[in-house]
């Protein structure tokens, strides 16, 4: 039997397999810390010690340190000299205004460009909206059984479906730099969710507004399309300011 016959084509080299395992561990630690940020167990301003987190998660300090560095880049945590990592403070009123101003600039531009590809966009956008509706249904089921606030898995599914609706439009605009700029805002939206169940409490309004955006794409009325996106972002900004 020759060497070619003794080695499976699908066999993963040991070095590559180890790298995949380390990355999977780091990603798992990242998700666990992110859950603490979103479920309120690590409130804004609280300390995120590497060694205590490693003991809690039953891992070595290395993947915890890597995950915190990654979270620092998102703005969800900050590193203080000689004090280590802390949960970032809530967005200030000025930061919120700037965030929604930036979203308006990017997302209105995105719908204008995506309208040129509406026929290709619409099937994916209908799927994205249906996934958002389903995620909201799962959260409502939790509410109906008295399990409130919903657990992290339901919250994460809902938030991801909400943002994916927007990203489906943004990516259809066909501009990679616009997409990169928009995706970078997602971390700041996470910061908004650190201190409130925003996005969970306004589910019905958000679903209606997304349905209106979908209908505007279907109508082909570009002026109406721009207006529905502006109205949606303005309504979200208003709900955030009221909830805050």
C-alpha positions in Angstrom: 0.0 0.0 0.0 1.5 3.3 -1.0 1.5 6.6 0.9 -1.3 8.0 -1.1 -3.6 5.1 -0.2 -2.8 5.4 3.5 -3.8 9.1 3.9 -7.4 10.2 3.6 -7.9 13.3 1.4 -10.2 14.7 4.1 -7.7 14.3 6.9 -6.9 17.6 8.6 -3.2 18.2 9.4 -2.5 18.3 13.2 -1.3 21.9 13.2 -4.4 23.1 11.3 -6.7 21.0 13.5 -5.1 22.6 16.6 -5.6 26.1 15.2 -9.3 25.3 14.5 -9.7 24.1 18.1 -8.1 27.2 19.6 -10.3 29.4 17.4 -13.4 27.5 18.4 -12.5 27.8 22.1 -11.8 31.6 21.7 -15.1 32.0 19.9 -16.9 30.1 22.7 -15.4 32.3 25.4 -16.2 35.4 23.4 -19.9 34.3 23.2 -20.0 33.5 26.9 -18.7 37.0 27.8 -21.0 38.6 25.3 -23.9 36.8 27.0 -22.9 38.4 30.3 -22.9 41.8 28.7 -26.3 41.4 27.2 -28.1 39.6 30.0 -27.1 42.2 32.6 -24.9 40.0 34.7 -21.9 42.2 33.9 -23.4 45.7 34.0 -21.7 48.8 32.5 -18.7 49.9 34.5 -18.2 46.5 36.1 -14.7 44.8 36.2 -13.9 41.9 33.8 -11.0 40.2 35.4 -9.2 37.7 33.2 -8.4 35.2 36.0 -11.9 35.2 37.5 -13.5 34.8 34.1 -11.1 31.9 33.3 -12.1 30.2 36.5 -15.8 30.8 35.9 -15.6 29.5 32.3 -13.2 26.7 33.2 -10.6 27.7 30.6 -7.1 29.0 30.7 -6.5 32.8 30.8 -5.4 32.9 27.1 -8.7 32.6 25.3 -10.3 35.0 27.8 -7.6 37.6 27.1 -8.1 37.1 23.3 -11.9 37.4 23.6 -11.5 40.6 25.7 -9.2 42.1 23.1 -11.7 41.3 20.4 -14.5 42.8 22.5 -12.4 45.9 23.2 -12.3 46.5 19.4 -16.0 46.5 19.3 -16.3 49.2 22.0 -18.3 46.8 24.3 -15.4 46.7 26.9 -12.6 49.1 27.6 -9.1 48.5 29.0 -8.0 50.8 31.8 -4.3 51.1 32.6 -3.3 49.1 35.7 -7.0 48.1 36.2 -7.7 45.7 33.4 -10.9 45.4 31.5 -14.3 47.0 32.3 -17.7 46.9 30.7 -18.0 50.1 28.6 -20.4 52.7 29.9 -23.8 53.2 28.1 -23.8 55.4 25.0 -24.3 59.0 25.9 -27.2 61.0 24.4 -24.7 62.7 22.0 -23.3 59.3 21.0 -26.8 58.0 20.4 -27.7 61.0 18.2 -24.5 60.5 16.2 -25.1 56.7 15.9 -28.6 57.2 14.4 -27.4 60.1 12.2 -24.8 57.8 10.8 -27.2 54.9 10.3 -29.5 57.3 8.5 -26.7 58.4 6.1 -25.7 54.9 5.4 -29.0 53.1 5.2 -30.9 55.7 3.2 -28.0 55.6 0.7 -28.3 51.8 0.7 -32.0 51.6 -0.1 -31.5 54.1 -3.0 -28.8 51.8 -4.5 -30.5 48.5 -3.6 -33.7 49.7 -5.4 -31.7 49.2 -8.7 -31.6 45.5 -7.9 -35.0 45.1 -6.3 -35.9 42.0 -8.3 -32.8 40.2 -7.0 -33.2 41.6 -3.5 -36.8 40.9 -2.8 -36.7 37.1 -2.4 -33.9 37.4 0.2 -35.5 40.3 1.9 -38.8 38.4 2.3 -36.9 35.5 3.9 -35.1 37.9 6.2 -38.4 39.5 7.3 -39.9 36.0 7.9 -37.0 35.1 10.0 -37.4 38.3 12.0 -41.1 37.5 12.5 -40.3 34.0 13.7 -37.7 35.2 16.1 -40.2 37.7 17.6 -42.7 34.8 17.9 -40.2 32.8 19.9 -39.7 35.8 22.3 -43.5 36.2 22.7 -43.8 32.6 23.6 -41.3 33.2 26.5 -43.4 36.2 27.6 -46.6 34.1 27.5 -45.1 31.4 29.8 -43.9 34.0 32.3 -40.2 33.6 31.3 -39.3 37.3 31.1 -37.0 38.7 30.3 -36.2 36.1 27.6 -33.0 34.1 27.8 -29.9 35.1 25.8 -30.5 32.6 23.0 -33.9 34.1 22.2 -32.6 37.7 22.5 -29.6 36.9 20.3 -31.8 35.3 17.7 -34.1 38.2 17.6 -31.4 40.9 17.5 -29.6 39.0 14.8 -32.7 38.6 12.7 -33.5 42.3 13.1 -30.0 43.4 12.0 -29.9 40.8 9.2 -33.0 42.5 7.6 -31.0 45.7 7.4 -27.8 44.0 6.2 -29.7 42.2 3.4 -30.6 45.7 2.0 -27.2 47.1 2.6 -25.4 44.3 0.9 -27.8 44.5 -2.1 -26.5 48.1 -2.6 -23.4 46.5 -4.1 -20.8 48.7 -2.4 -18.3 46.8 -0.2 -17.2 50.0 1.6 -20.8 50.9 2.5 -21.3 47.4 3.8 -18.1 47.5 5.9 -19.1 50.8 7.4 -22.6 49.6 8.2 -21.3 46.3 9.7 -19.0 48.2 12.0 -22.0 49.9 13.6 -23.3 46.6 14.9 -21.0 46.7 17.9 -22.4 50.1 18.9 -25.9 48.8 18.6 -24.9 46.0 21.0 -23.8 48.8 23.5 -27.3 50.2 23.2 -28.6 46.8 24.3 -26.4 46.5 27.3 -28.6 48.6 29.6 -32.1 47.9 28.3 -34.1 45.2 26.4 -34.5 47.7 23.6 -35.4 45.7 20.4 -37.3 43.3 22.5 -39.8 45.8 24.0 -40.4 47.4 20.6 -40.9 44.2 18.6 -44.3 45.0 17.2 -43.3 48.4 16.0 -40.1 47.2 14.4 -41.9 44.4 12.6 -44.5 46.8 11.2 -41.8 49.2 10.1 -39.8 46.4 8.4 -43.0 45.2 6.7 -43.5 48.8 5.4 -39.9 48.9 4.0 -40.5 45.5 2.3 -43.7 46.8 0.8 -42.0 49.9 -0.5 -39.4 47.8 -2.3 -42.3 45.8 -3.8 -44.0 49.0 -4.9 -41.0 50.3 -6.8 -41.7 53.8 -5.4 -38.2 55.2 -4.6 -39.4 58.3 -2.8 -41.7 56.2 -0.6 -38.8 53.7 0.0 -36.5 56.4 1.2 -39.2 57.8 3.4 -40.0 54.5 5.0 -36.4 53.8 5.9 -36.0 57.4 7.3 -39.2 56.9 9.3 -38.1 53.6 10.7 -34.7 54.9 11.9 -36.3 58.0 13.3 -38.9 55.9 15.2 -36.2 53.6 16.6 -34.2 56.7 17.8 -37.3 58.1 19.5 -38.0 54.8 21.2 -34.4 54.6 22.4 -34.5 58.1 23.9 -37.9 57.4 25.6 -36.8 54.0 26.9 -33.4 55.4 28.1 
